Amino acid sequence: MSTPLSKPQIIAHIQKSLNYTVFDSKWIPSSAKFVCLGNFPRGTGVMQIYEVQHGEAQLVKEVEKPKPIKCGTFGATSLQQRHIATGDFDGNLNIWNLETPDVPVYTVKAHKEIVNSIDGVGGLGIGDGAPEIVTGSRDGTVKVWDPRQKESPVANMEPVEGETKRDCWTVAFGHAFNDEDRCVCAGYDNGDIKLFDLRNMSLRWETNIRNGVCCVEFDRKDINMNKLVATSLEGKFHVFDMRTQHPTKGFASVSEKAHKSTVWQVRHLPQNRDIFMTAGGAGNLHLWKYEYPAQRSKKDSDDVDVGVAGSVNLLQNVTLSTQPIASLDWSPDKQGLCVCSGFDQSVRVLIVTKLNVV
C-alpha cells in the first residue's frame, strides 16, 4: 500500500528572486552551477551563472547583452568545453564560452524574428553523429545548424510558398542513435506537430492536437524513437508511442488533462525515461510516470502493425507560485535535482525524493 510519505516529494530547496524576467534556466553539465537567461526591464539581455553552495544560490557571474535572451541549450557542446548555445529576441543564434562570455565563440543571424526554442544533440556524449543545434522561430521556420559551419544552416524546414507561416513555439531532437539517423520534432501555435527526418530530409509524420503546442520532448534523444510528449495551451499533454508508425493512423497516443491552464514545459528525468515533469501556467509542477501496455503493438484488420498507447500516473504535484513556471531543467548528474524559473521573476532549485523507487 502506498502511503503519502512513500510517494516522491517535491521540495523547494532554494528560491532566489531576480531583478529581471527569466525565460530559461539550465544546469551546467558536471557542475553544481546553473545558468539563467532573460531580459532586463530596460530591454537588454542577461545571462547569470549561479552556484549551489550550502543551501544557497551564489551569483558567480552576470553579463548583459544587447538583445533579450529567450532560450539556451548545452546539447551540442563537449563536456570539456561546456559552451551554451542561445537564441535571442532578434533571431540570433550565439554560442558562448561561459568562462569568457563577453564575445560569442559562434554567432549567426538564424531567423528574421525571435528564436522561441532551441535544442542540441551530438554533445555531452549523448547521441551519435555531428554536434547540431536546432532553432524554431516566430518566422515559421525550423533550422538545423552545425556549429563548425558558419553562415548557412545544414537544414531549413520552412512553409512552402503560399502556405501561411505558423509561429513555431518548440523544437526537439530525437532518434539520434547512430551516425546517420536523426529527427527533429517541432510544435506550432495552431496545434501542428511535425516530425522531420534529417536523414532523408523529409516530413516523416504530422498531426494536430487542436491547441497551441508549448513544448515537445523525446524521452531520450540518443535511442531509437521511443516516446514523445507534447504539451499544449489548454492544460492537456499527449504522450505518443513512437515505436510503431501506422501508414494512416500514425503513432498511438494517450492524452491527459493535467493542469487547469497552459502546460508550459515537459522534461524527462535523465536517469529514468518513463518519469517526466510538467510545468503549468498556474505555477504548479506535476510529476508523472508512464506505464507501458502489456503489448506495445498489435495487428489491425489489414494485418499492419498499429501502436498501443500506455497510461500515465500522477506521482506528485506541488504549487510553487501564482505565476507560470516557464522553464524546467533536471540535473544530468544528480538524480532528483531540478531548477525551474517562473514569471514571478524568481528561480528555484528543487529536490525530488524517492525517484529510485517509483
N, C-alpha and C positions, 0 to 999 in steps of 0.2 A: 504494500500500500504506500502511496506517495504522500508524505506529509508536506506541509508548506516549506519546512526547512530543508527537505531533501531536494527541492527544486533549485535550479540555478538562481542566484540572487544577483541583481544589478546594483552595484554600489557606486555612488558618486564619490570618487576618491579626492579629486581636486576640482575646484571651479575657479576660473580666472576671468575677471571682467576686462574687456578690451575697449580701447577708445576709437574703434573703427568697426565697420561692417565686415564680418569674416565670412567668406564664401566657401573656403575649403581648408581642411586640416589633414595632414598626412604624417605618419610616423617616418622618421629617417631610419632605413633598414640597419640592423645590427647596432642599435643605439637606444638610449633612453630619451632621445630628443624627438620633438615633432615640429613641423612647420605649419604656420598659419598664413593663409593668403587672403587678401581682401582689399578694401578701399577706404581711405580716409574721407571724412566729410568734405574736405576741400577738393575731392575728385582725383586724387593721385592714388597709386597702388602701393601696397605694403606687403612685405614678406618678413615674418618674425620667426625666430627659432627659439624654442623653449626646451629646457632640460628638466626632467622629473628627478627631484632630489629631496629626500627626507620629507615626503608628503607635500612638497611644494613644487610649483612650476616656475623655474627661474628663467627670466629672459636672458638669452645668450647673445642674440644679435637681432638688429632691426634695420631693414633697408627700405627706403622709399623709392618708388618707381613712377615714371610719368603717367602710366595708364593703370586703372584698377585691374587687379588680377582675379580671374574667375575660377580657375581650376588648375590642378597640378598632378603630376604622376612621377613615380620613381621607376615605373615598369620597364623602361628601356635602357637603364643605366647598369653599369657593373657594380658589384659590391665594393670594389676598390674605390671607384670614383664617387658614387652616390650623388650624381647630378640630378636635379629636379627639372622636369620639363613643365612649363606653364603656358596657359592660354589667357590672353587679356581681352579687355573690352574693345580694343581697336583691331582685333583679328590677328594679332601677332602670336607666333609660337616662339618661345625663348627657352633655352636650356641654361641653367645656372649652376656654377660650382659654388656650393654653399660656404666654402672656406673663403672665397673671394667673390662675393655676389654683386660687385659693383657693375661689372660688364658681363653680358651673357656669353657663353662659350659657343653658342649657336643661336642664330635668330633668322626668322623668315616671316614675311607678311603672308600668313597662311590663308586668311579669309578677308572678305570685304567688311564683314560685321563681327560682332562679339563671338569669341570662342566659348560655347556653352559647356563643352565637355571634352575631356582628354583621357586617353588610356595608353599604356605602353606594354610592350611584350618583348621577349628576347633578352631581357636584362635580369640581373639578380639571380642568375642561374635558373630562371623559370621560363620554360618554353624553348623549343629548339628554333634554330634559324637566326636570321639577322635581327638586330635591335630595331624596332619600329615603333612609331608613335602615331596614334590616330586622333584626329580632331573633328569635332562636329560643331556647326555654326548656325547662327540665325540666317545666314545667307542660303541655307538649304543644302549645302554641300558637306560631304564627309570625305576627308583626305587622309591618306596614309603617308607618313614621312620616314625617311631613313636619315638619322642624324649625321651619317657620314657623307650624305649627298646634299649639297646646298641647292637653294632656289626652288627646284620643282619637286612636287610630290611623286611618290612611286605609284600611287593610285589615287584617282579622283572620282568619287561617286556623286554625280550631280543630276538634277532632274533634266530630262530631255527637253529640247526647245518646245515651247508652247505649254509645257506642264507647269502647274503652279508650284512655286517654291514653298516648301514647308519648313518651318523652324525646327532644326534638329536639336533636341534637348539632351540627348545622351548617346554615348558610343562605348563599345567594349570589345576587346579582343577575346578570341577563344579558338579551340581546335588546333592549337599550335603544338602538336605532339610529335612532329618530325620537321625536317628541314624545308619541306615543300608546302605542307598544308597549313592554312591559317584562315580564320574567318573574322569578319567584323560585323557586329550587330549594332544597329542604330535605331533609336526611337524618336518619334516626331510628335509635334504638338497636336496633330489630328488623330493620334492613336495608331498610326502606322508603325509596325516593327519590320525592319528589313534585315535580312541576313545576306551579307556579301561574301562570296567565296573568292579569296585573294589569289588562290592557285589558278583558278580558271578565269578570273576577272569577270565573274557573272553574279547575277542576283539569284541566290540559291532558294530563298523562301521569303514570303512576306505574308503578313496578317494584319488585322486591325482590331485593337481592343476597345475601341469606341470612346476612349478618353486619352487625353494627352499623356504621353509616356515620359515619366520623370526620370527613370533610372532603369538601365538593363545591366545585368551582370551574369556571366557564366560562373558555375560553382568552382570551376578550375579553368585556367587559361591553357594549361600545358597538357591536357589529356584529350582523347577523342571526345568530342562534344557529349556532355552527359546531361546537364540541366541548365536551364536559363530562367532567371527570374526577371520579370518586368513589373515595375510599379507605376501607378497612374494617379491622376488628379482626384478621382472621387473616392479615394480610400481603399481601392482594390489593388491586389497584386496577383500576378499569374505566374505559375511555375510550369514551364514547358519541359517535357522529357525529350531531349534532343538525340536520343539514340536511334529512334525509328522514325523515318520520314515517309509518310504515305504519299503517293503521287498526287492525290487530290485533297485529302484531309490534312496534310501537313503533319505537324507534331501534336501529340496528345498534351493536354494541359489541365491543370486544376487551378481555380481562382478562389481567392479568399478576401472577404471584406474585413480589412484589418483595422483601419483607423476611421474616425469619423470625418477626417479631412485628408488632404493630399498625402500620399506616401512619397516623401522626397528622395529617400535613399534605400538601397539594399546592399548589404555587404556580407559575403560568406566568410565563415570562420576559416582562417588559413589552415588550421590543424584538423578541421573536420568539415568536409564539403557539404554535409547534409544539414548543418546548422547555419542559420543566417539571421541577421538582424535587420529590421526595417525601422526607418525613422520618419516620424509623421509631422504634419503641419500644426498639430496641437501641442507640440513639444514632448511627444512621447516616443518611447522605444519599445518595440516588440521583438522578442526572441523566439524563433521558430525552429522546428525540426521537421524535415521532410521524411516521410515514411514511404518506402518503395512498395508497390503492389507485389503480390505473390509472383506474378509473371509480368514482365515489362512490355511484352508484345504478344499479339495474337493474330490469327489469320482472319481476314474479312471474307465476305461471301465469294469474292473473286480470287481467294487464296493469296492475297497480298498482305504482307506484314503491316499491321497498324499498331501504333503505340498505345500503352495503357498508362494513364496518369496515376500517381500515388495520392497521398493525402498530406496535409500539413497540420502539425500540432503546435499550439501556443505553449511555450515553456515558461515564459515570464514576460511581464510588461511593467513599465515604470514611466511616470510623467516627471520630466526634469524641468520643464519650463512652460511658460504660456505662449512662447513664440516657436515658429517652426525650427526643427533641427535640420539644417541644410547639408551638413557633411558628417561623415562617419567613417572611421578607419580602424580596423583591427591591427594590433601589433603583430608583425610577422614572426617575432621572436618569442614573445611571452604570451602563452595562451590565456585568453580572457581579458587582456589589457586592451583598452579601446579609447580612442579620442574622438570627441564629437564637438561640433560648433553649431551655434544657432543664431537666429536673427535677434536675440536679446543681447547681442554683442558680447557673448562670452564663449569660452572654450572649456570643455570638461574632460577630465581623464576619468574613465570608468573602469571598475574591476567587475568582471562577470565570473561568478564562482561555479564550481561543480560541473564544468563543461566536459570533464573527462568521464563523467558517469551517466550522462543523459542518453 
